[in-house]
Amino acid sequence: MRRSVTAATAAPLRARVFGAGPTGALAALALARSGWQVVLCDPQPAAALLDRSRAYALTHSSAELLEGLGLWQPLQAHLAPFRRLELCDQALQQQVSFGAADLPVHPGRSPADAVGWILQHRPLMALLLQALEGESGVSLRLADPAGCSSELPVDLEVAADGHHSPRRRAARIRHWHRPYRQGCLTVQVRLRGSEADQAWELFRPEGPFAVLPLGGDAFQLVWSAPLPRLQQLERLEPVAFLDALSAALPERLQAEVLLDQPRAFPVALEWAWPLQRRGLVVVGEAAHRSHPVGGQGLNLCWRDVAVLQQLAGQVQAGRLPSRQLPGRYAARRWLDIALVLFATDALVRLFSNRQPLLLPLRRLGLALLARAPWLRALSLSAMSDGPCRLRWP
Ligand SMILES: Cc1cc2nc3c(=O)[nH]c(=O)nc-3n(C[C@H](O)[C@H](O)[C@H](O)COP(=O)(O)OP(=O)(O)OC[C@H]3O[C@@H](n4cnc5c(N)ncnc54)[C@H](O)[C@@H]3O)c2cc1C
């Protein structure tokens, strides 16, 4: 079914990608730009793929991938950069400020002018679908439940079909799943008290709370707390919801108007193992899912795509037999995934409480972060490029 190095140059390599969410769509584009013929299928129509009220916090690893695929420039009008990130422990009333200048410089990159960027789901998916439609190597099969059921042989299958991943289950890849007691509520609001380029990660005893700028005075809130409490909040009238929000936010941040409907959803720690089987690789949320603290989720998904793109390019150039791609992919991805899942889980456990034994440890950690620029640089570098591409300041 798969080809050797010499045969790879004779005919185009073929891939089938399951799932046209942000990971599958980008993976299909990346494979096509590496010279592969790609079938991308999703049971949902384009309108449903676009219609999610979400905003993603993008880090520098995602910016690099989008730039390489020529998507960064067209997204400029939709990116809300944040130049400062305020980390606050509300139980201790202690705050640490991170700035773009804290990020170590990567060779080949100009010095960062933002810690990260917030991007809404709709313009991202609109651009991805438009790019896919214009790509001659991609056959897009949306709204077709049988779209990927073809028996035509391919060199690679990519499961990007989300955390339930029917394709991963069909391949009998093990999947470890541990739900958090905390859920997550997302809502967009108009807010007073924050700069337009300032993001906040508030550690509250009931769970982390992110405040992410969307441009002007609009902000996306990502509120973690016990799921039943969030489900109650979700059902409140707007005025009552804004009151509950005021009680949760620090005094200086005041939410004034709701811009969309609050939505609560469960959060879990999930990991598929192994990340490949018989010509199939598992990417994005089909492979891993983490707590939203630190906004790592989609960036980790897209680092899967970046590695897949590099390996696909090597196969296309005849430097790697296609049968070795899945194994190489799994070998290069597991450590980054393990470290991000571990770090996000540790942050939630360490900060979502008022444990008297943990408070001094948190106080010390935050004091060190506030005083030691090298420690801020290291932690920001791990968050921005992934723990496996740490740069020392
Ligand atoms: C309710 C909710 C709210 C979220 N809010 C935020 C947020 O505010 N900010 C943030 O950063 N992250 C958020 N996330 C996480 C974020 O959405 C994910 O990190 C991101 O969507 C992962 O992309 P993905 O493409 O891997 O998976 P998905 O986006 O889940 O895409 C999977 C795709 O696979 C398709 N599919 C399913 N079955 C099949 C099949 N049999 N064959 C082919 N295709 C199939 C699905 O239709 C879907 O389009 C949220 C997640 C959820 C569940």
The ligand as a MOL file (V3000), in Angstrom:
LIG
                    3D

  0  0  0     0  0            999 V3000
M  V30 BEGIN CTAB
M  V30 COUNTS 53 58 0 0 0
M  V30 BEGIN ATOM
M  V30 1 C -17.3300 23.4280 23.4280 0
M  V30 2 C -15.8810 23.7600 23.1920 0
M  V30 3 C -15.4520 25.0670 23.3150 0
M  V30 4 C -14.1120 25.3820 23.1110 0
M  V30 5 N -13.7320 26.6770 23.2560 0
M  V30 6 C -12.4340 26.9940 23.0610 0
M  V30 7 C -12.0040 28.3450 23.2080 0
M  V30 8 O -12.7830 29.2320 23.5080 0
M  V30 9 N -10.6890 28.6200 22.9620 0
M  V30 10 C -9.7950 27.6350 22.6050 0
M  V30 11 O -8.6140 27.9150 22.3980 0
M  V30 12 N -10.1710 26.3670 22.4730 0
M  V30 13 C -11.4620 26.0220 22.6940 0
M  V30 14 N -11.8450 24.7280 22.5750 0
M  V30 15 C -10.8340 23.7390 22.1400 0
M  V30 16 C -10.6390 23.8610 20.6300 0
M  V30 17 O -11.8990 23.9260 20.0190 0
M  V30 18 C -9.8320 22.7000 20.1060 0
M  V30 19 O -8.4930 22.8310 20.5770 0
M  V30 20 C -9.8190 22.6410 18.5860 0
M  V30 21 O -11.1220 22.6780 18.0760 0
M  V30 22 C -9.1420 21.3520 18.1460 0
M  V30 23 O -9.2620 21.2480 16.7620 0
M  V30 24 P -9.3460 19.8400 16.0350 0
M  V30 25 O -9.4340 20.1790 14.5870 0
M  V30 26 O -8.2680 18.9420 16.5060 0
M  V30 27 O -10.7110 19.1600 16.5250 0
M  V30 28 P -12.2690 19.6450 16.2260 0
M  V30 29 O -12.2660 21.1120 16.1760 0
M  V30 30 O -13.0230 18.9240 17.2420 0
M  V30 31 O -12.5310 19.0870 14.7810 0
M  V30 32 C -12.8080 17.7230 14.5130 0
M  V30 33 C -13.5570 17.6300 13.1900 0
M  V30 34 O -13.6970 16.2390 12.8770 0
M  V30 35 C -14.9680 16.0500 12.3020 0
M  V30 36 N -15.3650 14.6360 12.3860 0
M  V30 37 C -16.0040 13.9970 13.3800 0
M  V30 38 N -16.2090 12.7060 13.0380 0
M  V30 39 C -15.6690 12.5180 11.8090 0
M  V30 40 C -15.5370 11.4070 10.9280 0
M  V30 41 N -16.0370 10.2090 11.2460 0
M  V30 42 N -14.9140 11.5820 9.7470 0
M  V30 43 C -14.4180 12.7790 9.3960 0
M  V30 44 N -14.5090 13.8810 10.1970 0
M  V30 45 C -15.1230 13.7510 11.3930 0
M  V30 46 C -15.8750 16.9870 13.0910 0
M  V30 47 O -17.0500 17.2800 12.3620 0
M  V30 48 C -14.9740 18.2150 13.2550 0
M  V30 49 O -15.1430 19.1470 12.2220 0
M  V30 50 C -13.1730 24.3850 22.7880 0
M  V30 51 C -13.6030 23.0620 22.6620 0
M  V30 52 C -14.9410 22.7350 22.8760 0
M  V30 53 C -15.3860 21.2970 22.7560 0
M  V30 END ATOM
M  V30 BEGIN BOND
M  V30 1 1 1 2
M  V30 2 1 2 3
M  V30 3 2 2 52
M  V30 4 2 3 4
M  V30 5 1 4 5
M  V30 6 1 4 50
M  V30 7 2 5 6
M  V30 8 1 6 7
M  V30 9 1 6 13
M  V30 10 2 7 8
M  V30 11 1 7 9
M  V30 12 1 9 10
M  V30 13 2 10 11
M  V30 14 1 10 12
M  V30 15 2 12 13
M  V30 16 1 13 14
M  V30 17 1 14 15
M  V30 18 1 14 50
M  V30 19 1 15 16
M  V30 20 1 16 17
M  V30 21 1 16 18
M  V30 22 1 18 19
M  V30 23 1 18 20
M  V30 24 1 20 21
M  V30 25 1 20 22
M  V30 26 1 22 23
M  V30 27 1 23 24
M  V30 28 2 24 25
M  V30 29 1 24 26
M  V30 30 1 24 27
M  V30 31 1 27 28
M  V30 32 2 28 29
M  V30 33 1 28 30
M  V30 34 1 28 31
M  V30 35 1 31 32
M  V30 36 1 32 33
M  V30 37 1 33 34
M  V30 38 1 33 48
M  V30 39 1 34 35
M  V30 40 1 35 36
M  V30 41 1 35 46
M  V30 42 1 36 37
M  V30 43 1 36 45
M  V30 44 2 37 38
M  V30 45 1 38 39
M  V30 46 1 39 40
M  V30 47 2 39 45
M  V30 48 1 40 41
M  V30 49 2 40 42
M  V30 50 1 42 43
M  V30 51 2 43 44
M  V30 52 1 44 45
M  V30 53 1 46 47
M  V30 54 1 46 48
M  V30 55 1 48 49
M  V30 56 2 50 51
M  V30 57 1 51 52
M  V30 58 1 52 53
M  V30 END BOND
M  V30 END CTAB
M  END
